[in-house]
């Protein structure tokens, strides 16, 4: 399934607090801005969909690792998925994260 159709499926299966293509402002020591695929800002929870198309170079992986580290240090919890996972698996994973008590995230 293409990322765009997967994103549409995710939007319909998540609760209303989800923002698509959210930009987190002022993260990290350099106050970098990062685009997040899906975010629940009230929970400081975000989802990133990974695939080979966006990680063709080692520098792509480096950039993603730096971004994830900065977001985690800023109090965000990542949900990592691949675009090859089924919609049902992704929706179940999201529901499990959203069911966690906020202090656990």
C-alpha positions as CSV (number, residue, x, y, z in Angstrom):
1,X,0.0,0.0,0.0
2,X,1.3,3.4,-0.8
3,X,2.1,5.8,2.0
4,X,-0.7,8.2,1.0
5,X,-3.4,5.6,1.2
6,X,-1.9,4.2,4.5
7,X,-2.0,7.8,5.9
8,X,-5.7,8.1,5.0
9,X,-6.4,4.8,6.7
10,X,-4.5,5.9,9.8
11,X,-6.4,9.2,9.9
12,X,-9.7,7.4,10.0
13,X,-8.6,4.9,12.7
14,X,-7.1,7.4,15.2
15,X,-8.8,9.6,17.7
16,X,-9.5,13.3,17.2
17,X,-6.4,14.5,18.9
18,X,-4.3,13.3,16.1
19,X,-2.6,15.9,13.9
20,X,-1.2,14.9,10.5
21,X,2.1,16.4,9.3
22,X,2.5,18.2,12.6
23,X,5.5,20.5,13.0
24,X,7.1,20.4,16.5
25,X,8.6,23.8,17.1
26,X,11.6,24.5,19.3
27,X,12.9,21.1,20.0
28,X,16.4,20.4,21.2
29,X,19.4,22.6,22.1
30,X,19.4,24.2,18.6
31,X,15.6,24.7,18.7
32,X,15.2,22.8,15.5
33,X,11.8,22.3,13.9
34,X,10.8,18.8,13.0
35,X,7.9,17.5,10.8
36,X,6.2,14.5,12.3
37,X,4.0,12.2,10.3
38,X,1.2,11.9,12.9
39,X,1.2,13.5,16.4
40,X,-0.9,13.6,19.5
41,X,0.5,16.8,21.1
42,X,-1.6,16.5,24.2
43,X,0.1,13.1,24.9
44,X,3.5,14.1,23.4
45,X,3.2,11.0,21.4
46,X,4.1,10.7,17.7
47,X,4.1,8.2,14.9
48,X,6.6,7.9,12.1
49,X,6.1,5.7,9.1
50,X,9.4,4.3,7.8
51,X,10.2,2.9,4.4
52,X,13.1,2.3,2.1
53,X,12.0,5.2,-0.2
54,X,12.9,7.8,2.4
55,X,16.0,6.0,3.8
56,X,18.1,5.4,0.7
57,X,21.3,7.0,2.1
58,X,23.1,6.5,5.4
59,X,22.7,10.2,6.0
60,X,18.9,9.8,5.9
61,X,19.2,7.3,8.8
62,X,21.5,9.6,10.7
63,X,19.1,12.5,10.3
64,X,16.2,10.4,11.5
65,X,18.2,9.2,14.5
66,X,19.2,12.7,15.5
67,X,15.6,13.9,15.1
68,X,14.2,11.1,17.2
69,X,16.8,11.6,19.9
70,X,15.9,15.4,20.1
71,X,12.2,14.6,20.2
72,X,12.6,12.0,23.0
73,X,14.8,14.3,25.0
74,X,12.1,17.0,24.6
75,X,9.6,14.6,26.2
76,X,8.0,13.0,23.1
77,X,7.3,9.2,22.8
78,X,7.8,7.7,19.3
79,X,5.6,5.0,17.7
80,X,7.6,3.4,14.8
81,X,5.9,1.7,12.0
82,X,6.8,0.6,8.5
83,X,4.5,1.1,5.5
84,X,4.5,-2.7,5.0
85,X,2.6,-3.3,8.3
86,X,-1.1,-4.0,7.9
87,X,-3.6,-1.3,8.8
88,X,-5.0,-3.6,11.5
89,X,-1.5,-4.0,13.1
90,X,-0.9,-0.3,13.0
91,X,-4.3,0.6,14.4
92,X,-3.9,-1.9,17.3
93,X,-0.4,-0.5,18.1
94,X,-1.8,3.0,18.2
95,X,-4.7,2.0,20.4
96,X,-2.2,0.3,22.8
97,X,-0.1,3.5,23.1
98,X,-3.1,5.7,23.5
99,X,-4.4,3.4,26.3
100,X,-1.2,3.9,28.4
101,X,-1.4,6.2,31.3
102,X,0.1,9.6,30.4
103,X,2.8,9.4,33.1
104,X,4.0,6.2,31.4
105,X,4.7,7.9,28.1
